[in-house]
Amino acid sequence: MAHEDPLLTATPILDFSAASIAKLMDGRGWRDMSDTDKVGAVYDFVRNEIAFGYNRADDITASEVLSDGYGQCNTKGTLLMALLRAMGVKCRIHGFTIHKGLQRGVVPELVYPIAPEEILHSWIEIELDGRWRSEERRV
């Protein structure tokens, strides 16, 4: 009995079967591209067309991030993973905590004093051409 690859499956957060995500992918023609071009096009979309901003929570669905039209590293990563997995590109998430001082200037100064001391930062790693690759540039 064959098992589904966990790096290609949907999850409650990676809801890539949502109508809005399917419509986006069909409208952009991403499914017809080579894997390398898919990855580049989806990455550029999330980086350049989803604005930087803080969503209501880090654990919202990919379709909600798309609907919001903005996100930060964690929520943009959710959308990126959902889009990649929907097109058959294996991906996984990595994360670590950073001190809030590294976010000074990004977090509004009025909110900075009450921001948590440690903030979760994440990035996505993909498998392409048989190798795992990560993109450390901000998504």
Long-range contacts (C-beta under 8 A, 24 or more apart in sequence): 5-90, 7-85, 7-90, 7-91, 7-92, 7-127, 8-85, 8-88, 8-90, 9-85, 10-82, 10-85, 12-61, 13-59, 13-60, 13-61, 13-62, 13-78, 13-82, 14-61, 14-62, 14-78, 14-81, 14-82, 14-85, 15-61, 15-62, 15-63, 15-82, 16-62, 16-82, 16-83, 16-85, 16-86, 17-86, 18-61, 18-62, 18-63, 20-63, 20-66, 20-67, 21-62, 21-63, 21-66, 21-82, 21-83, 21-86, 22-86, 24-66, 24-83, 25-83, 25-86, 25-87, 30-83, 30-87, 31-87, 35-88, 35-89, 35-128, 35-129, 36-128, 36-129, 38-84, 38-87, 38-89, 39-84, 39-89, 39-126, 39-128, 42-80, 42-83, 42-84, 42-87, 43-80, 43-135, 43-139, 45-83, 46-76, 46-79, 46-80, 46-83, 46-139, 47-76, 47-137, 47-138, 47-139, 50-76, 50-79, 52-106, 58-120, 73-121, 73-122, 73-123, 73-138, 73-139, 74-120, 74-121, 74-122, 76-139, 77-122, 77-123, 77-124, 77-139, 80-124, 80-139, 81-124, 84-124, 84-126, 89-126, 89-127, 89-128, 90-126, 90-127, 91-124, 91-125, 91-126, 91-127, 92-124, 92-125, 93-122, 93-123, 93-124, 93-125, 94-122, 94-123, 94-124, 94-125, 94-134, 95-120, 95-121, 95-122, 95-123, 96-120, 96-121, 97-121
